[in-house]
Amino acid sequence: MEHAKAMIPGLIETTLDRLLHELTQSQVDKMVRGAPVVLIRSQEIDGAGESLPDGVARRVMGTVLEDLRKGVLRLAAAGVEQFVITADHGHLYGARRGDEMKIDPPDAGQEADLHRRCWVGRGGSTPSACARLSAVDLGYKGTELELVIPRGTGVFKAGGSLSFHHGGLSLQELVIPVLTFELKARARGRAQAKGELVSLEAVPKEITNLIFSLAVRRTDLALEPLQVRLIAEGTVGEKDATVGQAEFAYARLGCGGPRAYA
């Protein structure tokens, strides 16, 4: 963070948890006002995988994507329009590794560091299930260190969880996801100025039976779910008619939800 702030004067940074649970919307507005870059950090996935029981960790990880969506909406409501979501690495999370999946690290060498998915040092043996790489070949200049990495999803005999881990040469570690998108503030302003909290799409020109569908899209950026009632008004023959069967006429729309069908 010190490096980022030195490179981008005026950069604002905070955590996802603070953005969602400690700051009010007015405080968020004040925080981001005039900032060239707003950086939001999240370590919940790593923290859960490393320290919580497997079942609990999986449930916690499932809530992080929803928190990211809420964080984006909160920043968008404060006027932020351009977003980049990325991660420093992915992870492997499967069944707990048995003894047959544990690999003895290189012996007779000079060990500098050992993790479940990577051995760093000089010399020593190379286990048959592993690959040895030179740090220089990986772009680290001025060093004689070597890296020994499991070829598959096995792990070295080292401390830590045997179901959740990251590092090494897995696809999840090597491919970094980057999502970029925009939320235009002027479009949100027009919708809110008119008081239009939802919009209707694919509305049928005629209702010819008791079951029909249309798309309801939420247009505001509030975090709380919105309850709407759908009422169809028109004519049947020469008589005016209103249809609003209570069992089917209500929809509960969460913010950012793509569509709700009635």
C-alpha positions as a printed Julia matrix, in Angstrom:
262×3 Matrix{Float64}:
   0.0     0.0     0.0
   2.89    2.37    0.7
   4.23    1.73   -2.81
   0.81    2.25   -4.4
   0.26    5.52   -2.56
   3.7     6.73   -3.61
   2.95    5.93   -7.25
  -0.58    7.44   -7.21
  -0.83   10.55   -4.99
  -4.26   10.84   -3.44
  -5.02    7.11   -3.68
  -7.61    5.95   -1.15
  -7.52    2.39    0.21
  -9.6     0.44    2.69
 -10.93   -3.08    3.26
 -14.08   -4.61    1.85
 -15.35   -5.32    5.36
 -14.93   -1.68    6.41
 -16.6    -0.46    3.22
 -19.68   -2.6     3.87
 -20.0    -2.69    7.65
 -18.29    0.33    9.2
 -18.79    3.25    6.82
 -22.11    4.94    6.15
 -22.97    5.93    2.58
 -22.25    9.58    3.36
 -18.83    8.59    4.72
 -18.13    6.59    1.56
 -19.16    9.61   -0.53
 -16.73   11.81    1.38
 -13.93    9.23    1.27
 -13.91    8.79   -2.51
 -14.59   12.41   -3.44
 -11.71   13.63   -5.59
  -9.69   10.42   -5.27
  -7.96    9.34   -8.51
  -8.06    5.66   -7.46
 -10.0     3.84   -4.75
  -8.42    0.5    -3.77
 -10.53   -2.02   -1.83
  -8.7    -4.99   -0.27
 -10.17   -8.36    0.69
  -8.41  -11.29    2.36
 -11.53  -13.15    3.49
 -11.06  -16.12    1.15
  -7.45  -16.75    2.18
  -8.26  -16.18    5.82
 -11.18  -18.61    5.78
  -9.32  -21.32    3.9
  -6.27  -21.16    6.14
  -7.94  -20.96    9.54
 -11.54  -22.27    9.5
 -12.89  -25.82    9.33
 -13.53  -26.96    5.76
 -17.32  -26.78    5.84
 -17.38  -23.35    7.46
 -14.67  -22.03    5.13
 -16.61  -23.06    2.03
 -19.71  -21.24    3.26
 -17.72  -18.1     4.07
 -16.09  -18.11    0.63
 -19.53  -18.27   -0.95
 -20.46  -14.94    0.62
 -17.43  -13.04   -0.68
 -18.72  -12.67   -4.25
 -21.96  -11.21   -2.91
 -19.97   -8.81   -0.74
 -17.95   -7.73   -3.79
 -21.18   -6.95   -5.63
 -22.47   -4.91   -2.69
 -19.17   -3.09   -2.45
 -19.34   -2.15   -6.14
 -22.86   -0.8    -5.71
 -21.86    1.25   -2.68
 -18.94    2.8    -4.58
 -21.13    3.38   -7.64
 -23.65    5.22   -5.48
 -20.76    7.48   -4.4
 -19.98    8.35   -8.02
 -17.29    5.81   -8.95
 -17.89    4.72  -12.55
 -14.92    2.58  -13.63
 -14.17   -0.69  -11.86
 -11.45   -3.35  -11.97
 -11.81   -6.56   -9.95
  -8.81   -8.89   -9.79
  -6.98  -11.31   -7.49
  -3.34  -12.04   -6.73
  -3.88  -15.79   -7.23
  -6.43  -18.54   -7.22
  -6.5   -21.62   -5.02
  -7.11  -25.35   -4.95
  -9.84  -26.57   -2.63
 -10.78  -30.21   -2.82
 -10.93  -33.29   -0.66
  -8.46  -33.44    2.19
  -5.15  -34.85    0.9
  -4.27  -38.32    2.14
  -0.8   -39.62    2.87
  -0.51  -40.89   -0.73
  -0.77  -37.26   -1.95
   2.01  -35.99    0.33
   5.46  -35.7    -1.2
   8.79  -35.8     0.59
  10.62  -32.53   -0.12
  14.09  -32.61   -1.74
  16.77  -33.96    0.59
  20.53  -33.31    0.84
  20.06  -29.77   -0.47
  20.1   -26.3     1.04
  16.49  -25.48    1.87
  15.58  -21.78    1.97
  11.8   -22.15    2.28
   9.15  -24.86    2.16
   5.41  -24.58    1.51
   2.83  -27.18    0.68
   3.12  -26.39   -3.03
   6.72  -25.18   -3.42
  10.26  -25.89   -2.18
  12.9   -23.17   -2.56
  16.61  -23.79   -2.14
  19.74  -25.12   -3.83
  20.67  -28.63   -4.92
  19.22  -31.77   -3.44
  17.09  -34.43   -5.08
  14.09  -33.86   -7.32
  11.12  -36.11   -6.4
   9.65  -37.97   -9.37
   6.28  -36.19   -8.99
   7.92  -32.75   -9.13
   9.6   -30.36  -11.55
  12.75  -28.33  -10.78
  12.99  -24.78  -12.14
  15.71  -22.16  -11.95
  14.68  -18.87  -10.35
  16.66  -17.09  -13.1
  14.54  -18.8   -15.77
  11.46  -17.45  -14.0
  12.74  -13.89  -14.17
  14.49  -13.57  -10.79
  17.91  -12.19  -11.68
  21.03  -12.39   -9.54
  20.13  -15.53   -7.6
  21.14  -19.2    -7.62
  17.93  -20.38   -5.98
  15.89  -23.21   -7.5
  12.24  -24.1    -7.11
  10.85  -27.61   -6.88
   7.08  -27.78   -7.52
   4.61  -30.71   -7.62
   3.51  -31.45  -11.19
  -0.07  -32.3   -10.2
  -2.18  -31.35   -7.19
  -0.04  -33.11   -4.61
   1.52  -31.3    -1.66
   4.8   -31.47    0.2
   4.9   -32.67    3.79
   4.61  -29.2     5.3
   2.27  -27.49    7.72
  -1.12  -26.05    6.87
  -4.45  -27.22    5.52
  -4.43  -30.29    3.29
  -7.66  -29.37    1.49
  -7.14  -25.65    0.81
  -3.87  -24.41   -0.62
  -2.39  -22.28   -3.37
   0.96  -21.82   -5.06
   3.0   -23.87   -7.47
   2.08  -24.35  -11.13
  -1.68  -24.89  -10.95
  -3.87  -23.16  -13.52
  -5.54  -21.29  -10.67
  -2.19  -19.83   -9.64
  -0.93  -18.96  -13.12
  -4.04  -17.42  -14.67
  -5.02  -14.15  -12.99
  -8.67  -13.08  -13.48
  -9.28   -9.42  -14.36
 -12.82   -8.06  -14.67
 -13.32   -4.47  -15.89
 -16.64   -2.68  -16.32
 -18.37    0.69  -15.98
 -21.44    1.94  -14.14
 -22.37    5.34  -15.5
 -23.5     7.78  -12.81
 -25.57    9.89  -15.22
 -27.73    6.9   -16.15
 -28.42    6.21  -12.48
 -29.23    9.85  -11.89
 -31.89    9.9   -14.6
 -33.59    6.8   -13.24
 -33.62    8.12   -9.68
 -34.78   11.58  -10.7
 -37.89   10.08  -12.25
 -38.48    7.87   -9.25
 -38.19    4.75  -11.4
 -36.91    2.0    -9.13
 -37.74   -0.8   -11.57
 -38.18   -1.14  -15.31
 -40.24   -3.67  -17.24
 -38.97   -5.57  -20.27
 -40.48   -8.11  -22.66
 -44.0    -6.98  -21.7
 -46.58   -8.89  -23.8
 -48.87   -6.78  -25.97
 -51.8    -9.01  -25.08
 -52.52  -11.34  -22.17
 -54.29  -14.35  -23.59
 -54.06  -16.79  -20.67
 -53.64  -16.88  -16.91
 -49.89  -17.58  -17.06
 -47.59  -15.04  -18.71
 -44.08  -13.71  -18.19
 -42.23  -10.42  -18.28
 -38.85   -9.2   -17.03
 -38.53   -6.83  -14.05
 -35.17   -5.09  -13.77
 -34.15   -3.01  -10.75
 -32.6     0.37  -11.64
 -31.59    1.86   -8.28
 -28.44    1.08   -6.31
 -29.82    0.66   -2.8
 -28.49   -2.36   -0.93
 -31.8    -3.39    0.63
 -34.11   -5.77   -1.25
 -37.11   -4.11   -2.86
 -40.61   -5.59   -2.81
 -42.79   -4.74   -5.8
 -46.36   -5.63   -6.7
 -47.19   -6.4   -10.32
 -50.63   -5.28  -11.49
 -51.92   -5.8   -15.03
 -54.55   -3.29  -16.16
 -56.41   -3.28  -19.47
 -59.69   -4.19  -21.09
 -61.5    -7.47  -21.54
 -63.92   -6.95  -24.35
 -65.52   -3.6   -23.55
 -64.88   -3.71  -19.79
 -61.9    -2.41  -17.83
 -60.05   -5.09  -15.88
 -57.37   -5.23  -13.17
 -55.47   -8.45  -12.49
 -53.44   -8.76   -9.31
 -53.55  -12.24   -7.84
 -51.75  -11.92   -4.5
 -50.08  -15.32   -4.68
 -48.19  -14.4    -7.84
 -48.28  -10.6    -7.91
 -45.35   -9.92   -5.58
 -41.66  -10.11   -6.41
 -38.71   -9.47   -4.11
 -35.79   -7.91   -5.98
 -32.3    -7.76   -4.51
 -30.0    -4.98   -5.69
 -28.04   -5.89   -8.77
 -30.14   -8.99   -9.46
 -30.36   -9.32  -13.25
 -34.03  -10.13  -13.62
 -37.11  -11.37  -11.85
 -39.91  -13.11  -13.7
 -43.57  -12.96  -12.85
